[in-house]
Amino acid sequence: MSFKRSTRLELFSWMLYDFANTSFTVMIVTFVYSVYFRDIVGKGLENKADFLWGLNGSISMVVVALLSPVLGAIADQAQAKKKFLVFFALLCIVFGGMLFFVKEGMILEGTIFFIIANIGFEGGNVFYNAFLPEITTQEKFGRISGYGWALGYLGAIVTIFICKPFLSGGFEEWNLPNVRLTFLLSAVFYLVFSLPIFFFLKERKGKSMVDRNTPYIVMGFRRLRDTFRNVKQFKELTKYLLSYFIYTDGITTVIYFSTIYAKNTLHMNISELIIFYIMVQTAGIVGAILFGWLADKLLPKRTIGITLLIWCVVVIGAYFVEDKSVFFAIGMLAGIAMGSSQSASRSMMGLLTPRDKDAEFFGFYGISGKFSAVLGPFVFGVISAWTGSQRIAILAVISFFVLGLILLQRVDEEGGILAARNFDINRQ
């Protein structure tokens, strides 16, 4: 299926969404609310709060994982990817902003608001990612995906600078209203910079396959049934998703607990955490652009393999590190690995996906990543609560990267790309 070439405005609007939604990742998932939930909302629970935080992420990911393939199939059938993207983005924005009202001891409210907001964030990404094959050619998947991730990391840096004055007092009781205000600022940032994709990105209308007399939910399940019947044609994609499931476990766990680890194990203050996170995001920009370009030259499989080796070095270094300055260096290496692995992973998925099943197959991509995100944070939280040591918990993460790398070597990348192209030709 061929689509009309996207305009520069559409392409920029698509990439700008990465810039917008990273404000939620940085202020809520990784940098501020994660620490706020552990140390303020769950005050007095100590390492048990690690378990609760990991459980929050796991529950939200289970919901998204169960919804993603069905919603993706419906979106493809009804050609409604954009409608779903807008719905889930607004869901995240509204409930992310409501975290402003969560105070000490409000564990239930803090959990519910975060879970719904995270469902919105992750659900929106399913449909956002599914637009990649529509807006550019296969030869440019790597660099366009990389530019998007780079803008995302830039958005994180901008968000931190906007919120920095409100965080200067740290998590002292007198400054907690300012800390909570950053959750609201994050939601506003997300909304403002999402407006271009809401208004300017057009969904390409391919060959309509919609039976107007059949409910969308029924069509979605029928589409899934057809996908399972045809799965043998995409065995390389299936093998890749298994690898992605494993190594994304490690990446998600690092994202969820990196700031908590830096504050509670290495005793960084808020000023050090801000500098640390800016350095990580800056390195992420470099990694996303550099390895996005590399993915187009070497193909994504080799690029992902390189990044997984870098992740192994990061985890081992984090386990042994005692000096804060050394941890800064490890954080920059993690930033490079994070930007490159996420960018290259999205590129590889795009190459292995038939064009008229974009949202449906990116739904499976989503379900693989989301179900993996259930396991990783949960394992970290359990090990931390059981042993009382975040160092032991972080060391366990290396197993995800090693096993993911081993499984990745079994993927015939060129064969998978050919299978996707042949499927498109046969459907024309």
C-alpha positions as a Python dict, from the first residue, in 0.01 Angstrom:
ca = {
    (1, 'M'): (0, 0, 0),
    (2, 'S'): (140, 339, -92),
    (3, 'F'): (62, 667, 80),
    (4, 'K'): (86, 1027, -21),
    (5, 'R'): (415, 1169, 97),
    (6, 'S'): (390, 1355, 427),
    (7, 'T'): (460, 1728, 437),
    (8, 'R'): (745, 1874, 640),
    (9, 'L'): (490, 2019, 880),
    (10, 'E'): (336, 1675, 936),
    (11, 'L'): (678, 1518, 984),
    (12, 'F'): (782, 1785, 1233),
    (13, 'S'): (447, 1759, 1414),
    (14, 'W'): (499, 1384, 1449),
    (15, 'M'): (849, 1426, 1591),
    (16, 'L'): (735, 1709, 1820),
    (17, 'Y'): (503, 1468, 1998),
    (18, 'D'): (815, 1296, 2134),
    (19, 'F'): (922, 1640, 2260),
    (20, 'A'): (581, 1683, 2427),
    (21, 'N'): (519, 1350, 2597),
    (22, 'T'): (868, 1314, 2742),
    (23, 'S'): (762, 1572, 3000),
    (24, 'F'): (550, 1296, 3154),
    (25, 'T'): (837, 1048, 3149),
    (26, 'V'): (1085, 1285, 3308),
    (27, 'M'): (868, 1450, 3573),
    (28, 'I'): (638, 1161, 3663),
    (29, 'V'): (786, 821, 3576),
    (30, 'T'): (1155, 887, 3626),
    (31, 'F'): (1265, 1205, 3794),
    (32, 'V'): (1028, 1367, 4044),
    (33, 'Y'): (703, 1179, 4110),
    (34, 'S'): (887, 847, 4147),
    (35, 'V'): (1089, 992, 4437),
    (36, 'Y'): (789, 1186, 4569),
    (37, 'F'): (578, 869, 4577),
    (38, 'R'): (848, 666, 4749),
    (39, 'D'): (963, 919, 5007),
    (40, 'I'): (655, 1137, 5066),
    (41, 'V'): (337, 953, 4964),
    (42, 'G'): (473, 624, 5101),
    (43, 'K'): (661, 785, 5390),
    (44, 'G'): (775, 534, 5650),
    (45, 'L'): (748, 232, 5423),
    (46, 'E'): (1117, 247, 5314),
    (47, 'N'): (1204, -40, 5076),
    (48, 'K'): (841, -155, 5070),
    (49, 'A'): (772, 166, 4880),
    (50, 'D'): (1002, 35, 4603),
    (51, 'F'): (768, -262, 4573),
    (52, 'L'): (461, -37, 4558),
    (53, 'W'): (616, 188, 4294),
    (54, 'G'): (711, -112, 4081),
    (55, 'L'): (359, -250, 4128),
    (56, 'N'): (206, 77, 4002),
    (57, 'G'): (401, 49, 3679),
    (58, 'S'): (323, -320, 3644),
    (59, 'I'): (-54, -279, 3682),
    (60, 'S'): (-73, 4, 3428),
    (61, 'M'): (137, -193, 3181),
    (62, 'V'): (-85, -501, 3213),
    (63, 'V'): (-390, -293, 3119),
    (64, 'V'): (-216, -136, 2818),
    (65, 'A'): (-75, -471, 2711),
    (66, 'L'): (-423, -624, 2707),
    (67, 'L'): (-575, -329, 2523),
    (68, 'S'): (-303, -257, 2266),
    (69, 'P'): (-352, -532, 2006),
    (70, 'V'): (-731, -501, 2004),
    (71, 'L'): (-724, -122, 1984),
    (72, 'G'): (-456, -139, 1716),
    (73, 'A'): (-664, -375, 1508),
    (74, 'I'): (-970, -153, 1547),
    (75, 'A'): (-768, 156, 1454),
    (76, 'D'): (-638, -8, 1136),
    (77, 'Q'): (-983, -131, 1039),
    (78, 'A'): (-1153, 202, 1109),
    (79, 'Q'): (-845, 402, 999),
    (80, 'A'): (-864, 585, 1331),
    (81, 'K'): (-509, 583, 1467),
    (82, 'K'): (-516, 958, 1520),
    (83, 'K'): (-842, 951, 1717),
    (84, 'F'): (-699, 693, 1953),
    (85, 'L'): (-373, 887, 1984),
    (86, 'V'): (-558, 1205, 2086),
    (87, 'F'): (-780, 1017, 2334),
    (88, 'F'): (-495, 846, 2516),
    (89, 'A'): (-276, 1156, 2516),
    (90, 'L'): (-552, 1361, 2680),
    (91, 'L'): (-609, 1080, 2931),
    (92, 'C'): (-244, 1104, 3035),
    (93, 'I'): (-248, 1484, 3045),
    (94, 'V'): (-559, 1506, 3266),
    (95, 'F'): (-464, 1240, 3521),
    (96, 'G'): (-96, 1338, 3517),
    (97, 'G'): (-206, 1687, 3614),
    (98, 'M'): (-428, 1545, 3892),
    (99, 'L'): (-116, 1414, 4068),
    (100, 'F'): (-87, 1774, 4190),
    (101, 'F'): (-353, 1688, 4449),
    (102, 'V'): (-170, 1383, 4589),
    (103, 'K'): (-18, 1445, 4933),
    (104, 'E'): (156, 1244, 5206),
    (105, 'G'): (-19, 918, 5288),
    (106, 'M'): (-252, 932, 4984),
    (107, 'I'): (-119, 603, 4849),
    (108, 'L'): (-448, 491, 4692),
    (109, 'E'): (-509, 822, 4511),
    (110, 'G'): (-145, 847, 4404),
    (111, 'T'): (-160, 493, 4269),
    (112, 'I'): (-490, 532, 4080),
    (113, 'F'): (-400, 866, 3919),
    (114, 'F'): (-58, 741, 3815),
    (115, 'I'): (-190, 414, 3673),
    (116, 'I'): (-454, 589, 3459),
    (117, 'A'): (-204, 853, 3343),
    (118, 'N'): (51, 587, 3252),
    (119, 'I'): (-215, 392, 3062),
    (120, 'G'): (-278, 709, 2862),
    (121, 'F'): (91, 766, 2798),
    (122, 'E'): (171, 412, 2690),
    (123, 'G'): (-156, 369, 2497),
    (124, 'G'): (-89, 688, 2302),
    (125, 'N'): (257, 566, 2209),
    (126, 'V'): (109, 256, 2043),
    (127, 'F'): (-68, 473, 1786),
    (128, 'Y'): (207, 735, 1767),
    (129, 'N'): (463, 468, 1676),
    (130, 'A'): (224, 319, 1421),
    (131, 'F'): (239, 643, 1219),
    (132, 'L'): (613, 594, 1146),
    (133, 'P'): (564, 379, 832),
    (134, 'E'): (315, 636, 696),
    (135, 'I'): (526, 949, 729),
    (136, 'T'): (856, 832, 577),
    (137, 'T'): (1021, 564, 365),
    (138, 'Q'): (1184, 247, 494),
    (139, 'E'): (1527, 383, 406),
    (140, 'K'): (1476, 666, 657),
    (141, 'F'): (1306, 479, 944),
    (142, 'G'): (1622, 485, 1155),
    (143, 'R'): (1706, 853, 1129),
    (144, 'I'): (1345, 978, 1155),
    (145, 'S'): (1288, 759, 1460),
    (146, 'G'): (1619, 884, 1598),
    (147, 'Y'): (1527, 1249, 1541),
    (148, 'G'): (1201, 1189, 1725),
    (149, 'W'): (1377, 1037, 2025),
    (150, 'A'): (1635, 1319, 2019),
    (151, 'L'): (1357, 1578, 2033),
    (152, 'G'): (1210, 1379, 2320),
    (153, 'Y'): (1528, 1405, 2523),
    (154, 'L'): (1547, 1775, 2439),
    (155, 'G'): (1191, 1808, 2567),
    (156, 'A'): (1298, 1644, 2892),
    (157, 'I'): (1580, 1896, 2934),
    (158, 'V'): (1348, 2191, 2863),
    (159, 'T'): (1093, 2052, 3111),
    (160, 'I'): (1359, 2023, 3381),
    (161, 'F'): (1472, 2383, 3328),
    (162, 'I'): (1111, 2506, 3349),
    (163, 'C'): (1051, 2313, 3672),
    (164, 'K'): (1396, 2373, 3827),
    (165, 'P'): (1297, 2683, 4030),
    (166, 'F'): (1016, 2486, 4195),
    (167, 'L'): (1250, 2198, 4283),
    (168, 'S'): (1534, 2404, 4429),
    (169, 'G'): (1401, 2351, 4782),
    (170, 'G'): (1409, 1974, 4738),
    (171, 'F'): (1163, 1746, 4915),
    (172, 'E'): (1154, 1945, 5235),
    (173, 'E'): (803, 1978, 5378),
    (174, 'W'): (781, 2353, 5311),
    (175, 'N'): (862, 2300, 4941),
    (176, 'L'): (626, 2010, 4870),
    (177, 'P'): (353, 2238, 4719),
    (178, 'N'): (613, 2355, 4465),
    (179, 'V'): (713, 1995, 4392),
    (180, 'R'): (349, 1905, 4328),
    (181, 'L'): (314, 2207, 4101),
    (182, 'T'): (571, 2053, 3866),
    (183, 'F'): (326, 1769, 3795),
    (184, 'L'): (76, 2027, 3672),
    (185, 'L'): (340, 2208, 3467),
    (186, 'S'): (435, 1877, 3306),
    (187, 'A'): (73, 1822, 3196),
    (188, 'V'): (48, 2170, 3046),
    (189, 'F'): (377, 2120, 2859),
    (190, 'Y'): (250, 1787, 2722),
    (191, 'L'): (-74, 1946, 2603),
    (192, 'V'): (77, 2255, 2438),
    (193, 'F'): (337, 2070, 2232),
    (194, 'S'): (93, 1793, 2135),
    (195, 'L'): (-136, 2040, 1961),
    (196, 'P'): (57, 2029, 1628),
    (197, 'I'): (13, 1652, 1591),
    (198, 'F'): (-354, 1685, 1693),
    (199, 'F'): (-421, 1942, 1420),
    (200, 'F'): (-169, 1892, 1139),
    (201, 'L'): (-90, 1519, 1108),
    (202, 'K'): (-323, 1352, 860),
    (203, 'E'): (-400, 982, 867),
    (204, 'R'): (-347, 824, 525),
    (205, 'K'): (-659, 651, 407),
    (206, 'G'): (-568, 321, 254),
    (207, 'K'): (-798, 58, 114),
    (208, 'S'): (-1106, 54, 336),
    (209, 'M'): (-1177, -280, 499),
    (210, 'V'): (-1456, -162, 728),
    (211, 'D'): (-1795, -325, 738),
    (212, 'R'): (-2014, -41, 867),
    (213, 'N'): (-2266, -291, 1003),
    (214, 'T'): (-2010, -463, 1227),
    (215, 'P'): (-1910, -310, 1565),
    (216, 'Y'): (-1548, -197, 1581),
    (217, 'I'): (-1471, -426, 1876),
    (218, 'V'): (-1588, -729, 1675),
    (219, 'M'): (-1377, -617, 1377),
    (220, 'G'): (-1079, -580, 1608),
    (221, 'F'): (-1103, -936, 1738),
    (222, 'R'): (-1156, -1068, 1384),
    (223, 'R'): (-843, -885, 1271),
    (224, 'L'): (-649, -1038, 1558),
    (225, 'R'): (-776, -1381, 1460),
    (226, 'D'): (-649, -1324, 1107),
    (227, 'T'): (-313, -1211, 1242),
    (228, 'F'): (-272, -1530, 1442),
    (229, 'R'): (-361, -1734, 1133),
    (230, 'N'): (-90, -1556, 933),
    (231, 'V'): (173, -1552, 1207),
    (232, 'K'): (389, -1814, 1034),
    (233, 'Q'): (458, -1563, 758),
    (234, 'F'): (615, -1333, 1015),
    (235, 'K'): (819, -1573, 1227),
    (236, 'E'): (1119, -1338, 1228),
    (237, 'L'): (900, -1062, 1364),
    (238, 'T'): (777, -1301, 1633),
    (239, 'K'): (1134, -1391, 1729),
    (240, 'Y'): (1229, -1024, 1741),
    (241, 'L'): (932, -940, 1966),
    (242, 'L'): (1045, -1211, 2207),
    (243, 'S'): (1391, -1056, 2223),
    (244, 'Y'): (1241, -710, 2258),
    (245, 'F'): (1019, -838, 2540),
    (246, 'I'): (1323, -944, 2738),
    (247, 'Y'): (1566, -657, 2688),
    (248, 'T'): (1299, -387, 2725),
    (249, 'D'): (1241, -532, 3072),
    (250, 'G'): (1584, -406, 3167),
    (251, 'I'): (1543, -65, 3004),
    (252, 'T'): (1205, -1, 3170),
    (253, 'T'): (1339, -102, 3511),
    (254, 'V'): (1631, 140, 3481),
    (255, 'I'): (1390, 421, 3381),
    (256, 'Y'): (1157, 351, 3676),
    (257, 'F'): (1425, 327, 3944),
    (258, 'S'): (1729, 529, 3827),
    (259, 'T'): (1645, 846, 4021),
    (260, 'I'): (1530, 652, 4328),
    (261, 'Y'): (1859, 460, 4316),
    (262, 'A'): (2065, 779, 4283),
    (263, 'K'): (1888, 949, 4574),
    (264, 'N'): (1861, 662, 4820),
    (265, 'T'): (2172, 455, 4746),
    (266, 'L'): (2418, 729, 4644),
    (267, 'H'): (2247, 1001, 4852),
    (268, 'M'): (2230, 1265, 4579),
    (269, 'N'): (2055, 1590, 4666),
    (270, 'I'): (1804, 1759, 4437),
    (271, 'S'): (2064, 1985, 4270),
    (272, 'E'): (2283, 1684, 4190),
    (273, 'L'): (1983, 1493, 4059),
    (274, 'I'): (1892, 1779, 3825),
    (275, 'I'): (2247, 1797, 3685),
    (276, 'F'): (2257, 1418, 3657),
    (277, 'Y'): (1932, 1399, 3467),
    (278, 'I'): (2024, 1680, 3228),
    (279, 'M'): (2349, 1498, 3148),
    (280, 'V'): (2160, 1172, 3088),
    (281, 'Q'): (1909, 1338, 2856),
    (282, 'T'): (2182, 1520, 2663),
    (283, 'A'): (2362, 1191, 2611),
    (284, 'G'): (2029, 1044, 2500),
    (285, 'I'): (2005, 1303, 2222),
    (286, 'V'): (2350, 1205, 2094),
    (287, 'G'): (2267, 835, 2117),
    (288, 'A'): (1931, 865, 1939),
    (289, 'I'): (2070, 1065, 1645),
    (290, 'L'): (2398, 876, 1609),
    (291, 'F'): (2253, 527, 1639),
    (292, 'G'): (1943, 622, 1439),
    (293, 'W'): (2175, 703, 1149),
    (294, 'L'): (2376, 388, 1224),
    (295, 'A'): (2058, 176, 1212),
    (296, 'D'): (1998, 288, 853),
    (297, 'K'): (2356, 198, 760),
    (298, 'L'): (2403, -129, 950),
    (299, 'L'): (2032, -221, 984),
    (300, 'P'): (1876, -211, 1332),
    (301, 'K'): (1970, -561, 1452),
    (302, 'R'): (2343, -488, 1479),
    (303, 'T'): (2273, -148, 1627),
    (304, 'I'): (2049, -294, 1899),
    (305, 'G'): (2314, -556, 1975),
    (306, 'I'): (2573, -284, 2036),
    (307, 'T'): (2339, -94, 2267),
    (308, 'L'): (2262, -406, 2474),
    (309, 'L'): (2634, -454, 2537),
    (310, 'I'): (2651, -92, 2653),
    (311, 'W'): (2358, -159, 2889),
    (312, 'C'): (2547, -450, 3045),
    (313, 'V'): (2840, -219, 3119),
    (314, 'V'): (2601, 37, 3270),
    (315, 'V'): (2439, -212, 3509),
    (316, 'I'): (2770, -356, 3627),
    (317, 'G'): (2907, -7, 3680),
    (318, 'A'): (2599, 101, 3877),
    (319, 'Y'): (2637, -200, 4108),
    (320, 'F'): (2998, -124, 4198),
    (321, 'V'): (2996, 256, 4194),
    (322, 'E'): (3051, 443, 4520),
    (323, 'D'): (3164, 783, 4392),
    (324, 'K'): (2900, 1025, 4261),
    (325, 'S'): (3124, 1161, 3984),
    (326, 'V'): (3169, 808, 3848),
    (327, 'F'): (2792, 760, 3859),
    (328, 'F'): (2755, 1073, 3643),
    (329, 'A'): (2973, 907, 3380),
    (330, 'I'): (2770, 586, 3404),
    (331, 'G'): (2453, 792, 3367),
    (332, 'M'): (2578, 949, 3044),
    (333, 'L'): (2659, 603, 2907),
    (334, 'A'): (2307, 493, 3007),
    (335, 'G'): (2164, 796, 2824),
    (336, 'I'): (2345, 699, 2504),
    (337, 'A'): (2223, 340, 2539),
    (338, 'M'): (1867, 448, 2615),
    (339, 'G'): (1831, 681, 2317),
    (340, 'S'): (1993, 440, 2075),
    (341, 'S'): (1817, 119, 2184),
    (342, 'Q'): (1469, 274, 2182),
    (343, 'S'): (1523, 443, 1847),
    (344, 'A'): (1670, 134, 1679),
    (345, 'S'): (1399, -90, 1824),
    (346, 'R'): (1123, 123, 1674),
    (347, 'S'): (1307, 123, 1341),
    (348, 'M'): (1339, -255, 1334),
    (349, 'M'): (972, -297, 1414),
    (350, 'G'): (886, -66, 1126),
    (351, 'L'): (1096, -270, 883),
    (352, 'L'): (937, -601, 986),
    (353, 'T'): (578, -470, 973),
    (354, 'P'): (347, -495, 666),
    (355, 'R'): (206, -153, 577),
    (356, 'D'): (-167, -220, 617),
    (357, 'K'): (-114, -374, 961),
    (358, 'D'): (82, -85, 1112),
    (359, 'A'): (-133, -15, 1417),
    (360, 'E'): (-218, -382, 1469),
    (361, 'F'): (145, -498, 1463),
    (362, 'F'): (268, -199, 1659),
    (363, 'G'): (2, -307, 1907),
    (364, 'F'): (191, -636, 1940),
    (365, 'Y'): (510, -433, 1969),
    (366, 'G'): (335, -243, 2246),
    (367, 'I'): (209, -556, 2418),
    (368, 'S'): (560, -704, 2415),
    (369, 'G'): (707, -390, 2570),
    (370, 'K'): (422, -343, 2815),
    (371, 'F'): (417, -699, 2945),
    (372, 'S'): (793, -684, 2985),
    (373, 'A'): (749, -362, 3180),
    (374, 'V'): (527, -561, 3418),
    (375, 'L'): (807, -800, 3507),
    (376, 'G'): (1114, -578, 3536),
    (377, 'P'): (997, -314, 3788),
    (378, 'F'): (816, -585, 3984),
    (379, 'V'): (1133, -795, 4010),
    (380, 'F'): (1339, -492, 4115),
    (381, 'G'): (1083, -396, 4379),
    (382, 'V'): (1060, -749, 4519),
    (383, 'I'): (1439, -797, 4537),
    (384, 'S'): (1488, -453, 4693),
    (385, 'A'): (1217, -515, 4955),
    (386, 'W'): (1340, -870, 5024),
    (387, 'T'): (1714, -798, 5052),
    (388, 'G'): (1696, -436, 5164),
    (389, 'S'): (1957, -356, 4897),
    (390, 'Q'): (1895, -162, 4578),
    (391, 'R'): (2244, -262, 4459),
    (392, 'I'): (2149, -628, 4446),
    (393, 'A'): (1823, -536, 4274),
    (394, 'I'): (1999, -332, 4002),
    (395, 'L'): (2249, -612, 3938),
    (396, 'A'): (1963, -851, 3859),
    (397, 'V'): (1869, -627, 3566),
    (398, 'I'): (2171, -743, 3363),
    (399, 'S'): (2004, -1081, 3305),
    (400, 'F'): (1740, -911, 3088),
    (401, 'F'): (2002, -754, 2860),
    (402, 'V'): (2209, -1071, 2824),
    (403, 'L'): (1912, -1296, 2743),
    (404, 'G'): (1764, -1035, 2508),
    (405, 'L'): (2094, -1017, 2320),
    (406, 'I'): (2111, -1394, 2284),
    (407, 'L'): (1756, -1412, 2146),
    (408, 'L'): (1824, -1122, 1909),
    (409, 'Q'): (2097, -1323, 1736),
    (410, 'R'): (1835, -1578, 1628),
    (411, 'V'): (1644, -1318, 1423),
    (412, 'D'): (1692, -1329, 1044),
    (413, 'E'): (1652, -956, 988),
    (414, 'E'): (1672, -957, 607),
    (415, 'G'): (1431, -1251, 586),
    (416, 'G'): (1181, -1067, 807),
    (417, 'I'): (1197, -753, 592),
    (418, 'L'): (1140, -960, 277),
    (419, 'A'): (839, -1135, 434),
    (420, 'A'): (678, -801, 518),
    (421, 'R'): (733, -668, 166),
    (422, 'N'): (597, -984, 3),
    (423, 'F'): (286, -962, 219),
    (424, 'D'): (229, -603, 102),
    (425, 'I'): (272, -702, -264),
    (426, 'N'): (32, -993, -233),
    (427, 'R'): (-233, -772, -73),
    (428, 'Q'): (-222, -508, -350),
}
